[in-house]
């Protein structure tokens, strides 16, 4: 039996039978049993399942007149505006939005179909310079920008959680920890390009913005209490001002398992098959991994079949769908085999920051490897004292650049200039410049870190959380960033395991969290 409870959130993390909420006039559908259990076992902080939006599931807007009327209601609302978007990563090649969710006090929740309404500038005009609230903003901002939606001010609840030291920063985990509600995340990996969208999916989507502004308000209070509100403001401004990410120079090097390619000729084969797959995927608007999984590319490259018949005898290529496209993949392998040596890719490849791979630092420059170990140690100590992940204290790529090529002289002023040039925000520079400058000073000959120790440090780049990367706002990274729910994308950081506040800086790790979308390359559903 289900019952509606009048709600208003108390400032305790422990929900009570009458759950309070700062969402105006909210009445959330919850389970009587869950509410009773929460009351009887308050010390366990049992989350109350949030099963229904306060105002019910709104209709999906797909008509320009409906959109114009909704924009008027949005303009008449008050306070920050919550935004979210659903894509079809893992199903479609593009990263376009297939549903946009918006909520504002006094307006309620809007669900917009951006396929039918690809121009949402009327929404942009309605919200003006109002603050946007998003979770893992850098995940959604690119697809929202394609619709004409760009914030001038924002608050990123996922990044706020990182700065505050939460180990689990997914939306579901944070709503549960901070507000005491449990969000259902069962449709996170759905194909949102589906039309019509099923009602349970729409309910899930509406709930994603239901408490986002309330979460923002509570996190802002915590940021003020911890003295980190200025840190957050600078990070949020950096995200809002960040230009579109430049395409990767050699995206094929992201192929899962590419480390098994031992020769330049094999690397050329990986590149050729990757490019053939990308061409097909782009034309059909299907995620590349659904056309041909990464492990199929690597199997073909390493087995080097002589013809299409031999290719289709490989287990992955033996199915009817891949058998029909065998000629495409065999042509790609032949093209790579016929390349002159001068056109083969390098074995190392360009690093994301133009530096040698970290596991090569010790052999390329043991002194630089020792410097990197000292810089990491210094940054970790600061991050631990602040209770935040080290990658949010200072972007790892910035730390590597200043370490590989230290400024002259190696003093605080020069390091400050180098960090600013690398994109570090003022709060990061203020906290780290002096410590980094000290760590950059090489000890006298004979007392430096031994080559063996430097090699161990350089070959374990993620042990102290410095191996990943963050965008200007500490969000997604090409080396491993977060999903919308704070999970991982392509081997990145974030996620976590324990539902408690972090007491030391660490780089959370774990499987994709609740509303994380499926990866766009390897680990796909079966190829089609």
Buried (B, 14 or more C-beta within 10 A) or exposed (E): EEEEBEBEBEEEBBBBBEBBBBBEEBBBBBBEEBBEBBBEEBEEBBBBBBBBBBBEBBEBBBEEEBBEEBBEBBBEBEBBBBBBBBBBBBBBBBBBBBBBBBBBBEBBBBBBBBBBBEEBEBBBEBBEEBBBBBBBBBBBBBBBEBBBBEBBEBBBBBBBBBBBBBBBBBBBBBBBBBBBBBBBBEBBBBBBBEEEBEEEBBBBBBBBBBBBBBBBBBBBEBBEEBEBBBBBBBBBBBBBEBEEEEEEEEBBBBBBBBEEBEEBBBBBBBBBBBBBBBBBBEEEEBBBBBBBBBBBBBBBBBEEBEEBEBBBEBEBBEEEEBBEBBEBBBBBBEBBEEBEEEEBBEEEBEEBBEBBBBEBBBBEBBBBBBBBBBBBBBBBEBBBEBBBBBBBBBBBBBBBBBBBEBBEEBBBEBBBEBBBEBBBBEBBBBBBBBBBBBBBEBEEEEEBBEBEBBBBBBBBBBEBBBBBBBBBBBBBBBBBBBBBBBBBBBBBBBBBEEBEBBEEBBBBBBEBBBBBBBBBBBBBBEBE
